Amino acid sequence: MKGKKVSRPIVRISIISIALAIVVNLLTIAVVTGFKREVRDKVTGFGSQIYMMNAGDNSIYESEPILKNQAFYKILKEDKDIKDIHYVAYKPVIFQSNKIERIAKLKNGKDSLYEHQEIHGAMMKGIDSDYDLSFFKHHLKEGKLPKFMADSISNEVLISRKIANDLNLKLNGTVRAFFVKDEPVKRIFKIVGIYETGLEELDKKIALCDIRLIQELNDWGVKARIVIDDTLSNGNLIIKGEALGGNGNYRFDWGEGYDTYSGYEYCPNKDSVIRLIVSDFRQNPKEVNSKNSIPDTAYLKVKVAGDKGATCNFNLNDLGELDRTYLSDDGMKYTINGNAKTVTIEMEFGKGSSHNYVGGFELSVNNWNKLPEIVDALKKKYELIPTENNESLRIHSILDTQKDVFLWLGFLDVNVVIILFLMLLIGIINMGSALLVLILVKTNFIGVLKAMGANNWEIRKVFLIQSAFLIVKGMFWGNLIGLGICLTQQYFGIFSLNPEVYYLDKVPIDLDFAHWLLLNLGTLIVCITALIVPSVVITRISPIKAIRFN
């Protein structure tokens, strides 16, 4: 009885220590694994795990265009390791707030009401209707996701709550956006949705819009049009070709091959259609160069009424400019008169070739753990190897572009190892103490067994089995408590966090069966193995002294 009174509290302490070790280690693994997964998913959710872009660029935010139609697109679409591949385009933007009323205190103590407007620099990410928006749908706080129709460029935009709060913007309202070009360009967007991820650095940076808008604003490709000048030359019209985008060096094909002349005199004497093909060039305008922008085509339809054979001498207005009578609100169709003939002009501008270009490709993988291996394989196959369009690409992994974030997440593994080691060490020390107390209490029993012929190892196994039973008992209670806390947090989120500090609004939990199994098996094996050393005390007990021990 006296032995039980001595050993019972020691045994209970050892069971509690094992249970506490399981609880702490289980929570540590679940929380750290969940935190790493949540942060990783948020960082990759704004972009992707792999980027393919122009070889001369280090950031997809500032990349030169590459052609959208690539041979590798279909190949990677069917690759079993690649989950998705999407093309994207980016453009820096400055959002302007609605007018905000503020009150200022004057020196005489009176209040003065004035209007104030804020600006916010961000990055517009252009996507198409096939883009996977599941990440933004998960973090959508208000409204809906933008929809992009095939027949027109959408003015819908998805912004973050951070941008909305900073600029006092509301759902279903509008926001003015300014884009930097040769001359600043203003666009009005309708705010259809507001998201919030908790990653403030990215929340305040990214807004989603139609990729076709970004393609146009970036002046990718060329856009052709034919216009008629306001002045005359010898009474004849002056037909002029104009171009936008490209590299600024334009060549014009009026039907006889490319040349640099952009216009000519023209006297319409029959119904006709004038066609113009515009492209840019590097050095020689007549050279066929695959690095030139994809050409664009514009048309000018001419219908002549009256005396078609009469010479041209068209009427001018009071300002000395060609007198036009417009037949459409957009000014694309009009008539001009002069010298017994009436000419109807209808302009058809080119649609531009910007839709053929993108900023780069985003790839997501099926298995995050295979990401370095997949990136290496893609680099060997595609990086700096000229494509069929004579373009040179570079492949970036998010592990490199967001190196600081993933380096920080890697340090968390060190903390996990330290906590696991310390908690197991505490458990081993307590179980070792309990084992020594059990051996001390059962000294007579050990002496009797030795006198009856039992060897040291057989007696040690008896005590190790009893210790294993205590360890399992402690593990049972530890798992019961630890899993209970994990499941409660996972489903009810009772423990919250400050998202401005931790990027998350609640403590994340990621319960993995493999981690749980390894933790329990490892605890059991390590503790029992560690108890083999203190059980050596049994070999030093003399049967004669043990039997006489009281």
C-alpha positions in Angstrom: 0.0 0.0 0.0 2.8 2.4 0.9 4.4 1.7 -2.5 1.2 2.5 -4.3 0.9 5.8 -2.4 4.4 6.7 -3.6 4.1 5.5 -7.2 0.5 6.7 -8.0 1.2 10.5 -8.2 4.4 9.8 -10.2 2.6 7.6 -12.6 -0.2 10.2 -13.0 2.3 12.9 -13.7 3.9 10.7 -16.4 0.6 10.0 -18.1 -0.3 13.7 -18.0 3.1 14.6 -19.4 2.6 12.2 -22.4 -0.9 13.5 -22.9 0.3 17.1 -22.8 3.1 16.3 -25.3 0.6 14.8 -27.7 -1.8 17.8 -27.3 0.9 20.4 -27.9 2.6 18.5 -30.7 -0.7 17.7 -32.4 -1.8 21.4 -32.2 1.7 22.6 -33.4 1.7 20.4 -36.5 -2.0 21.1 -37.4 -1.6 24.9 -36.9 1.8 25.3 -38.6 0.7 23.0 -41.5 -2.6 24.9 -41.8 -0.8 28.3 -41.6 1.7 27.3 -44.3 -1.1 26.0 -46.6 -3.3 29.1 -46.1 -0.5 31.6 -46.8 0.8 29.5 -49.7 -2.7 29.3 -51.3 -3.2 33.0 -50.9 0.1 33.9 -52.4 -0.4 31.5 -55.3 -4.1 32.4 -55.6 -3.2 35.9 -56.9 -1.1 34.4 -59.6 0.1 30.9 -60.0 3.0 28.5 -59.1 4.8 28.9 -62.5 5.1 31.9 -64.9 6.1 31.7 -68.5 7.0 35.1 -70.0 9.4 37.0 -72.3 13.0 36.1 -71.6 14.1 39.7 -71.1 11.7 40.3 -68.2 12.1 39.6 -64.5 8.5 40.4 -63.5 5.2 39.4 -65.1 3.9 42.8 -64.0 6.2 44.6 -66.5 6.7 42.0 -69.2 6.9 42.5 -72.9 4.2 40.8 -75.0 4.4 37.4 -76.4 2.0 35.7 -78.8 -1.0 34.1 -77.3 -1.1 31.2 -79.8 1.8 29.0 -78.7 2.4 25.3 -79.6 3.2 24.5 -76.0 -0.3 25.7 -74.8 -2.1 22.6 -75.9 0.7 20.3 -74.8 0.8 21.7 -71.3 -3.0 21.7 -71.2 -2.9 17.9 -71.5 0.1 17.4 -69.2 -0.9 15.3 -66.2 1.3 17.3 -63.8 -0.2 20.7 -64.9 -3.6 21.5 -63.4 -4.3 24.7 -65.3 -2.7 27.1 -67.8 -4.0 30.6 -68.4 -2.7 33.7 -70.2 -2.8 37.0 -68.4 -1.8 40.6 -68.9 -1.0 43.4 -66.4 -1.1 47.2 -66.5 -0.3 49.7 -63.8 -3.3 51.9 -62.9 -4.1 54.8 -60.6 -7.5 54.7 -59.1 -9.2 57.9 -58.0 -11.6 58.1 -55.2 -15.0 59.7 -55.2 -15.2 63.1 -53.6 -14.9 62.8 -49.8 -16.2 65.6 -47.6 -13.8 66.5 -44.8 -14.0 69.1 -42.0 -11.0 71.3 -41.2 -10.6 73.4 -38.0 -9.8 77.0 -38.8 -7.7 79.3 -36.5 -10.9 81.2 -35.4 -12.3 77.9 -34.1 -14.8 77.5 -36.9 -15.3 74.4 -39.0 -14.7 74.5 -42.7 -16.1 71.9 -45.1 -14.1 70.9 -48.1 -13.9 68.2 -50.7 -11.0 65.8 -50.9 -10.0 63.0 -53.4 -7.6 60.2 -52.8 -5.6 58.2 -55.3 -4.3 54.7 -55.1 -1.7 53.0 -57.3 -2.5 49.4 -58.2 -2.0 46.7 -60.9 -4.8 45.8 -63.2 -4.7 42.0 -64.0 -6.4 41.2 -67.3 -8.1 37.8 -67.5 -10.5 36.1 -69.9 -13.8 34.2 -69.3 -12.0 30.8 -69.0 -9.8 32.0 -66.1 -10.1 30.0 -62.9 -11.7 32.4 -60.3 -12.2 29.9 -57.5 -9.7 31.7 -55.3 -11.4 35.0 -55.6 -14.8 33.4 -55.2 -13.7 31.9 -51.9 -12.5 35.3 -50.7 -15.4 37.3 -52.2 -17.0 39.5 -49.5 -19.5 41.5 -51.5 -21.1 41.4 -54.9 -20.2 38.9 -57.6 -17.3 38.0 -59.9 -16.9 40.0 -63.2 -18.2 38.5 -66.4 -16.6 39.0 -69.7 -18.7 38.7 -72.9 -17.3 37.5 -76.2 -18.8 40.4 -78.3 -17.6 43.4 -76.3 -15.0 44.6 -73.8 -16.3 44.6 -70.3 -16.0 47.6 -67.9 -16.6 45.4 -64.8 -13.8 45.3 -62.2 -13.2 43.3 -59.0 -11.3 45.2 -56.3 -10.2 44.5 -52.8 -11.8 45.8 -49.6 -8.5 47.6 -48.9 -8.8 49.6 -52.1 -12.5 50.2 -51.5 -12.0 51.5 -48.0 -9.0 53.7 -48.9 -10.9 55.4 -51.7 -14.4 55.3 -50.2 -15.7 53.2 -53.0 -19.0 51.2 -52.8 -20.3 48.0 -54.5 -22.1 48.7 -57.8 -20.6 52.1 -57.9 -18.0 53.4 -60.4 -14.3 54.1 -60.1 -12.1 56.3 -62.3 -8.9 54.7 -63.4 -6.0 56.4 -65.1 -3.4 54.6 -67.2 0.0 55.9 -68.2 0.6 56.1 -72.0 2.0 58.8 -74.2 -1.0 60.7 -72.9 -2.8 59.6 -69.8 -5.9 57.5 -70.5 -9.0 57.6 -68.3 -11.5 54.7 -68.0 -14.6 54.3 -65.9 -15.2 50.9 -64.3 -18.2 49.4 -62.6 -17.3 47.8 -59.2 -19.2 44.5 -59.3 -17.4 42.7 -56.5 -15.1 43.3 -53.5 -12.7 40.6 -52.1 -10.5 40.3 -49.1 -7.8 37.8 -48.5 -5.9 39.2 -45.5 -2.7 39.5 -47.5 -2.6 43.3 -47.4 0.4 43.7 -49.6 -1.4 41.9 -52.5 -4.9 43.0 -51.6 -3.9 46.7 -52.1 -2.2 45.9 -55.4 -4.4 43.6 -57.5 -7.7 44.4 -59.3 -9.2 42.1 -62.0 -10.6 43.3 -65.4 -11.1 42.1 -69.0 -7.8 41.1 -70.6 -8.8 42.7 -73.9 -8.8 46.2 -72.2 -5.2 45.6 -71.0 -4.1 44.4 -74.4 -5.4 47.6 -76.0 -4.0 49.9 -73.4 -0.6 48.3 -73.7 -0.6 49.0 -77.4 0.4 45.5 -78.2 0.3 44.7 -81.9 -0.8 47.4 -84.3 -4.2 49.0 -85.1 -4.8 50.3 -88.6 -7.2 52.9 -90.0 -7.8 54.9 -93.2 -8.9 58.5 -93.0 -9.4 61.3 -95.5 -7.6 64.5 -94.7 -9.4 67.8 -94.2 -7.4 69.5 -97.0 -7.3 68.8 -100.7 -4.4 68.5 -103.1 -5.1 69.8 -106.6 -8.8 69.3 -105.8 -8.2 65.7 -105.0 -8.8 63.9 -101.7 -5.8 62.9 -99.6 -6.1 59.3 -98.4 -4.0 58.7 -95.3 -3.1 55.6 -93.4 -2.7 55.7 -89.6 -1.4 53.2 -87.1 -1.3 52.8 -83.4 0.8 50.4 -81.2 3.7 48.3 -82.3 7.2 49.8 -82.1 6.4 53.0 -83.9 8.1 52.2 -87.2 5.2 51.5 -89.5 5.0 50.1 -93.0 1.9 50.3 -95.3 0.6 47.9 -97.9 -1.9 49.6 -100.2 -2.1 46.5 -102.5 1.4 46.5 -104.0 3.5 45.3 -101.1 4.9 47.1 -98.0 6.4 50.5 -98.2 6.8 53.5 -95.9 4.5 55.9 -97.7 1.3 56.4 -95.7 -1.0 58.2 -98.1 -1.7 59.4 -101.6 -4.0 61.6 -103.7 -7.2 60.1 -104.8 -10.1 61.2 -107.1 -13.0 58.8 -106.8 -14.7 58.1 -110.1 -16.2 54.7 -109.4 -17.4 52.6 -106.5 -14.5 50.9 -104.8 -13.1 49.5 -101.6 -9.6 50.7 -100.5 -7.7 48.2 -98.3 -4.8 49.0 -96.1 -2.5 46.5 -94.3 -0.3 48.0 -91.6 2.6 46.4 -89.7 5.7 47.6 -88.0 9.3 46.8 -88.9 12.8 46.7 -87.3 15.2 47.9 -90.0 14.0 47.2 -93.5 10.3 47.9 -94.2 10.3 45.3 -97.1 11.9 42.6 -95.0 9.8 39.7 -93.8 10.6 39.5 -90.1 8.8 37.1 -87.7 9.5 39.5 -84.8 7.2 42.1 -86.4 3.8 42.7 -84.9 0.9 40.8 -86.5 -0.5 43.1 -89.2 -3.9 44.8 -89.0 -6.2 45.6 -91.9 -8.5 48.6 -92.4 -11.0 49.4 -95.2 -12.5 52.5 -96.8 -15.7 52.0 -98.8 -16.3 54.6 -101.6 -19.6 55.1 -103.5 -19.9 57.7 -106.2 -23.1 59.2 -107.4 -23.7 61.8 -110.2 -21.1 62.5 -112.9 -18.5 59.9 -112.0 -16.2 61.0 -114.8 -16.1 64.6 -113.6 -12.9 66.0 -112.2 -12.6 66.3 -108.4 -13.0 69.6 -106.8 -14.8 69.1 -103.5 -16.6 71.8 -101.5 -14.8 73.3 -98.5 -16.5 74.9 -95.4 -15.9 78.3 -93.9 -12.8 77.1 -92.2 -11.2 75.9 -95.5 -11.7 72.3 -94.6 -13.5 69.5 -96.5 -17.2 69.9 -96.1 -18.7 66.7 -94.8 -22.3 65.7 -94.1 -22.3 63.0 -91.5 -24.7 60.0 -91.9 -23.9 58.2 -88.6 -23.4 59.4 -85.0 -20.0 57.9 -84.7 -18.7 59.9 -87.7 -17.7 56.7 -89.6 -20.0 57.4 -92.6 -20.5 60.7 -94.4 -20.9 62.4 -97.8 -18.9 65.0 -99.6 -20.0 67.0 -102.7 -18.2 68.7 -105.5 -18.2 69.3 -109.2 -21.5 67.4 -110.1 -20.6 64.3 -108.0 -21.5 63.1 -104.6 -19.2 60.7 -102.8 -20.3 58.6 -99.8 -17.4 57.5 -97.6 -17.7 54.7 -95.0 -14.7 54.0 -92.8 -14.0 50.6 -91.3 -11.1 50.8 -88.9 -9.0 47.7 -88.2 -9.9 45.8 -85.0 -6.2 45.7 -84.1 -3.9 42.7 -83.5 -3.5 43.4 -79.7 -5.8 40.4 -78.9 -3.0 38.1 -80.3 -0.6 39.1 -77.5 -0.5 38.4 -73.8 1.9 39.3 -70.9 2.6 35.7 -70.1 1.2 32.4 -69.0 0.3 31.2 -65.5 0.6 27.5 -64.7 -0.7 25.7 -61.6 0.4 22.2 -60.7 -1.5 19.2 -59.3 1.1 18.3 -56.7 2.8 21.2 -54.8 5.6 19.0 -53.6 6.6 18.2 -57.2 6.8 21.9 -58.1 10.7 22.2 -58.2 10.8 19.0 -60.3 8.1 20.3 -62.8 9.8 23.7 -63.1 13.2 22.1 -63.9 11.5 19.9 -66.6 9.8 22.9 -68.1 13.1 24.9 -68.1 14.9 22.1 -69.9 12.2 21.9 -72.6 11.2 25.6 -73.1 13.5 28.1 -71.5 15.6 30.2 -73.9 14.7 27.9 -76.7 13.2 29.8 -79.6 9.5 29.0 -80.2 7.9 28.6 -83.6 7.3 32.3 -83.4 11.0 33.0 -82.8 10.3 34.1 -79.3 12.5 33.4 -76.3 10.8 32.5 -73.0 11.9 32.4 -69.4 10.2 30.3 -66.7 9.8 31.5 -63.1 8.7 29.6 -60.1 6.8 31.3 -57.3 9.4 29.9 -54.9 11.8 32.4 -56.6 9.5 35.3 -57.2 8.1 35.2 -53.6 11.3 33.9 -52.0 11.0 35.9 -48.8 7.5 34.5 -48.0 8.5 30.9 -48.6 11.8 31.3 -46.7 9.8 32.6 -43.8 7.4 29.7 -44.0 10.4 27.3 -44.1 11.6 28.7 -40.8 8.3 27.5 -39.2 9.4 23.9 -39.8 12.4 24.6 -37.5 10.1 25.8 -34.8 8.0 22.6 -35.2 11.0 20.4 -34.8 12.1 22.3 -31.6 8.7 22.0 -30.0 8.4 18.3 -30.9 11.8 17.6 -29.4 11.2 19.5 -26.2 7.8 18.0 -25.6 9.1 14.5 -26.3 12.0 15.1 -24.0 9.7 16.2 -21.1 7.6 13.1 -21.7 10.6 10.8 -21.7 12.0 12.3 -18.5 8.7 11.9 -16.7 8.2 8.4 -18.0 11.8 7.5 -17.0 11.1 8.8 -13.5 7.9 6.8 -13.3 9.7 3.7 -14.5 12.4 4.1 -11.8 9.8 4.5 -9.2 8.0 1.4 -10.4 11.2 -0.5 -10.3 12.0 0.7 -6.8 8.5 -0.2 -5.5 8.7 -3.6 -7.1 12.2 -4.5 -5.9 11.0 -7.5 -3.9 9.0 -8.7 -6.9 12.1 -8.4 -9.1 14.2 -10.4 -6.6 11.6 -13.2 -6.5 11.5 -13.4 -10.3 15.3 -13.6 -10.4 15.3 -16.2 -7.7 12.8 -18.3 -9.8 15.2 -18.2 -12.8 13.9 -15.2 -14.8 16.7 -13.4 -16.7 17.2 -9.6 -16.7 15.7 -9.0 -20.2 12.5 -10.9 -19.4 12.0 -8.8 -16.2 12.9 -5.6 -18.1 10.2 -6.4 -20.8 7.6 -6.7 -18.0 8.3 -3.1 -16.9 8.7 -1.8 -20.4 5.2 -3.3 -21.3 3.8 -1.7 -18.2 5.4 1.6 -19.2 4.0 1.2 -22.8 0.6 0.8 -21.3 1.0 4.1 -19.4 2.3 5.8 -22.6 -0.7 4.6 -24.6 -3.1 5.7 -21.9 -1.5 9.2 -22.0 -1.6 9.2 -25.8 -5.3 8.3 -25.7 -6.2 11.3 -23.5 -3.8 13.5 -25.5 -5.4 12.6 -28.8 -8.9 13.0 -27.4 -8.1 16.5 -26.1 -5.9 17.6 -29.1 -8.3 16.3 -31.8 -11.2 17.9 -30.0 -9.5 21.3 -29.9 -8.5 21.0 -33.6 -11.9 20.0 -34.8 -13.6 22.7 -32.7 -11.3 25.3 -34.2 -11.6 24.0 -37.7 -15.4 24.1 -37.8 -16.2 27.0 -35.4 -13.0 29.2 -35.6 -13.2 30.2 -31.9 -9.6 31.4 -31.9 -9.2 34.6 -34.1 -6.1 36.4 -35.4 -5.4 39.9 -36.5 -5.2 39.6 -40.4 -3.0 42.7 -40.6 -0.3 40.8 -38.7 -0.8 37.2 -39.5 -2.5 37.4 -42.9 -5.4 35.3 -41.5 -8.5 36.1 -39.5 -8.5 32.9 -37.5 -6.1 30.2 -36.4 -5.8 27.7 -39.3 -6.0 23.9 -38.8 -4.8 21.3 -41.3 -5.4 17.8 -39.9 -3.5 15.2 -42.0 -3.9 11.5 -41.2 -0.3 10.7 -42.1 1.0 13.4 -39.8 -1.3 12.2 -36.9 -0.2 8.6 -37.4 3.5 9.4 -37.6 3.2 11.6 -34.5 1.6 8.8 -32.4 3.8 6.0 -33.7 6.9 8.2 -33.3 6.0 9.1 -29.7 5.3 5.5 -28.7 8.5 4.1 -30.3 10.8 7.0 -29.1 9.5 6.9 -25.5 9.7 3.1 -25.2 13.2 3.0 -26.8 14.3 5.8 -24.4 13.1 3.8 -21.4 15.4 0.9 -22.3 18.2 2.8 -20.7 16.7 3.4 -17.2 15.5 -0.2 -17.2 19.1 -1.3 -17.0 18.8 -0.6 -13.2 17.0 -4.0 -13.0 20.3 -5.8 -14.0 22.0 -4.3 -10.9 19.5 -5.7 -8.4 20.7 -8.7 -6.4 18.1 -11.3 -5.8 19.2 -11.9 -2.1 19.1 -8.2 -1.3 15.9 -7.6 -3.2 14.0 -10.3 -1.4 15.2 -8.9 2.0 14.4 -5.3 0.7 11.6 -3.5 2.6 
